[in-house]
Amino acid sequence: MRLNKAHLYHHTRFYTAAAVGLAVFTGGTLWHGPEPVVAAGDAFFVVYLLGALRMLLTYTTAEWKKRAAMQDEGILLVVAIALGVIGIDIASVVLALDHGSAMGTASLVLLVAAAPLGWFVLHTIMTFHYANLHYFDPPGPGEPGRALQFPGTEEPDIWDFAYFSFVIGMTAQVSDVQVAGRDMRRAVTGHSLVSFFFNTVLIALVVNAVAGGH
């Protein structure tokens, strides 16, 4: 029981968003709402982002250094959410391509919103993951004490990690931040590959869906 409570506390933001998404899906199914799977995904994305934004705006740098591991969803959940984001976005694009011309504006907006919302969730999750790796992942032989080297900044805050994550999200590459740790390089590689796929394939499909819907 103690382990279950610790697990739930660790992933409060995820489970809260998942519960809201499930409620939206159930309501959409019972009342024949438009695209219940995509609506549930949008609800999950919005609730998750609001919870993350609250922490981004209220936690100090000292608090993030202490709690980075607690705010990281963990690599398994990170991968699961990333796959979920891609799956929901693909579903929204397929629905828009197949039925976009027959949909009302509200339904089409619901579908198109999944892509940017999922994009923000993906890179917000990676922001927390990078902070955890930076502060708590032990360095390997010959590696420096910190896995990320921010120029001109000895003690990065959470916005520095957000900068690092969202630059990868926009460009699929790092900018002026040096990646020093092996585990961090693996995380960056996976993140870059997902970002490249998202930016080149999904966004192009969304644009095509919007054009086809009109």
VOLO-559301 format. One record per residue: x, y, z of N, C-alpha, C in turn. Coordinates in steps of 0.1 Angstrom, whole numbers, plus 5000, padded with zeros to 4 digits. Example, Ala and Ser with C-alpha at 12.3 -4.5 7.8 and 13.67 -1.06 7.14 Angstrom:
2
513249435078512349555078513249675078/512849785071513749895071512950005079/
***
This chain:
214
500849885000500050005000500950125000/501950125008502850245008503550264995/503850154988504450174975503450234965/502250184966501250234957500950384959/500950424972500750564975501950654969/503150604971504250674966504250684950/503750574944503650574929502650674925/501450674931500450764928500850914930/501550934941502051074944503051114933/503951024929504951054919504351094906/503251024902502651044889501251114890/501051204900499751264902499351344890/500251414884499951494872499451404861/500051294859499751204848498351134851/498151084863496851014866495751114866/495951234870494851334870494451364856/495451384847495051404833494451284827/494951164830494351044825492851024829/492651054842491251044847490251144839/490751264837489951354830489751314815/490751264809490651214796489651094795/489751004805488850884805487350934806/487151034815485851094817485251154804/486151224797485751284784485451174774/486251074774485950964764484650894767/484450864780483150804784481950884781/482051014784480951104781480751114766/481751124758481651134744481051014738/481350894744480850774739479350754742/478950794754477650774759476650874752/477150994750476351094744476651124729/477351024723477651034709478351164705/479251204713480051324710480951304698/481451404693482351394681483751344685/484251234678485551184679485951164694/485351074702485651064716487151034719/487850954711489250924714490051054713/489851134703490651254701490251354711/488951364715488551454725489151424738/489251294741489951244754491351284754/492051264742493451294741493651444743/492851534737492951674739492751714754/491751644761491551674775492751634783/493351524780494551474787495651584785/495851624773496951714770496751844778/495551904778495352034784495552024799/494951914806495151904820496551884824/497251794816498651774819499451904818/499251974808499952104806499652204817/498452214821498152304832498852264845/498852134848499652094860501152124859/501652094847503052124845503352274846/502452354840502752504840502652554854/501852504862501752544876503052524883/503752414881505052384887506152474881/506052494868507052574861507052714867/505852764870505752904875505952924890/505852814898505852834912507152774919/507752674913508952614919510152704917/510952714927512252784926513252684921/514452744917515552654913515952554923/516052604936516352514947515352394948/514052424947513052324947513152224936/513452274924513652184913514852094915/515952144920517052054923516751944932/515851964942515451864951514351774946/513551824937512351744933512351704918/513451724911513551694897513151544895/513651454903513351314902511951284904/511251354913509851334916508951384904/509451484897508551544886508851464873/509951394872510151314860509151194860/508451174849507551064848508250924847/509550924844510250804843510250764828/511350694824511550664810510450574804/509850484811508850394806507550474803/507150564813505950644811506250754800/507450804799507850904789507550834775/508050714773507950644761506450614758/505650574768504250544767503450674763/503750784769503150904766503450954752/504750944748505150974735504450894724/504350764726503550684717502050714717/501550754729500150794729499950924721/500851014723500751144716500751114701/501651034696501751004682500450934677/500050834685498850764681497550854680/497350934690496251024690496351124678/497551174676497651274665497451204651/497951084650497651014637496150984636/495450944647494050924646493251044642/493751164648493051284645493251324630/494451304625494751334611493851244602/493851114605493051014596491651054596/491051084608489651124608489451254600/490351354601490151474594490251454579/491151364575491351334561490151264555/489551174563488451094558487151164559/486951244569485651304572485651464573/486851524570486951664573485951744565/485651714553484751794545483351794550/482951684558481651674563481551714577/482651754583482651794597482251944599/481751974611481552114614482852174619/482852304621484152374624484652324638/483652314648484152274661484752134661/484252044654484851904653486251914646/486351994636487652004629488652064638/488252164645489252234655489652134665/488752054670489051944680490151854675/490051814662490951724656492351794654/492351914649493551984645494352024658/493552044669494252094682495051984688/494851854684495551744690497051754687/497451794675498851804671499651904679/499252034680500052124688499952094703/498852044708498752014722499651894725/499651794717500551674719502051714718/502351804709503651854707504151924720/503352004726503752074738503951974750/503051874751503151774761504451694760/504751654748505951574746507151644751/507351774747508551844750508551894765/507351904771507251944785507751824793/507251704789507751584796509251564795/509751594784511251574782511951684790/511351804792511951904801512251844815/511251784821511351724834512351604834/512351534823513251414822514751464822/514951564814516351624813516751674826/515851744834516251794847516651684856/515851574856516151464864517551404861/517751384848519051324844520251414848/520051544846521051644849521451634864/520451634873520751644887520951514894/520351404889520451284897521051164890/521251174877521951054870523451054873/523950954880525350954883526250954871/527351034871528251044859529050914858/529250874845530050754843531550794843/532450694842533850714842534250824831/534950924836535451024827534451124823/533251114828532151214825532151324835/531851444832531751554841530651534851/530551614862529551594872528151624867/527951704858526651734852526551694838/525451644834525251584820525051694810/524551814814524351924804525152044809/525852104799526752224802526052344795/525452424803524852554798525852664798/526152724786527152834786526752954795/527652994803527353104812526453084823/526152954826525152924837525652804844/526052824857526552714865525352634871/524252704875523152644881521852674872/521652584862520452604854519152594861/518152674857516852654863515952574853/514652554857513852464849513652524835/513652654834513452714821514652694811/515852674817516952634809516752494803/516152404811515852274806514752274796/513752364798512652384788513252434775/514152524776514852584764515552464756/516252384764516952274757516052174751/514952144758513952044753513252094741/512752224741511952274730512752314718/514052344720514852364708515052224700/515152114708515251984701513851964695/512751994701511451974696511252054683/511852174682511652254670512652214658/513852174662514852154652515452014651/515051924661515551794661517151794663/517651894669519051904672519251994684/520451994691520752074702521352214696/521352314705521852444701523252464707/523252554717524552594723524852514736/524052424740524152344752524952214749/526052194757526852074755526351954762/526151844755525651724761526851634765/527051614778528251544783528051404788/526851364792526651234798526151134788/526551004789526050904780524550884780/523950874792522550854793521850974787/522351094789521751214784521851214769/522951164763523051154748522051064743/521750954750520750854745519350914745/519050994756517751054757517651164746/518651234743518651344733518451274719/519151164717518951094704517551044702/516950984712515550944710514651054708/514851164716513951284715514051344702/515251354696515551414683514851334672/514851194673514251114663512751134663/512151134675510751154676510351294671/511151394674510851524670510851544655/511851474649511951474634510751414628/510351294633509151234628507951324630/507751374641506651464644506551584635/507751644634507751774626507551754611/508151644606508151624591506851544587/506451454595505351364590503951414595/503851424609502551454615502151594611/503051694612502651834609502251844595/502951784586502551784572501151724569/500851614577499551554575498451644581/498751714592497751804597497451914587/498451974581498252074572497452024560/497751904556496951844545495551824549/495351784561493951754566493151884566/493751994571493152124572492752164558/493652154549493452194535492352114528/492351984531491351894526489951914532/489951964545488751984551487952104546/488652184538487952304533488052294517/
***
